[in-house]
């Protein structure tokens, strides 16, 4: 396990302590959880961008047009 030292403004540190206390966890655990969330978000964005780079804009737009047409037809048939 590694140690990370960060500098934060006093007011931000106090807010983080309050948040950790509210969640009934240590500030260390809170920071670990926030880091995990950030990593997961980064990984999801990276995967999305990699998949999007391999995709076809024309095929994507065609799918969206098909969905739009299907929902337009369904809404026309719904009772008012």
ABEGO torsion letter per residue (X at the ends): XBBBBBBBBAAAAAAAAAAAAAAGBBAAAAAAAAAAAAAAAAAAAAAAAAAAAABBAAAAAAAAAAAAAAAAAAAAABBX
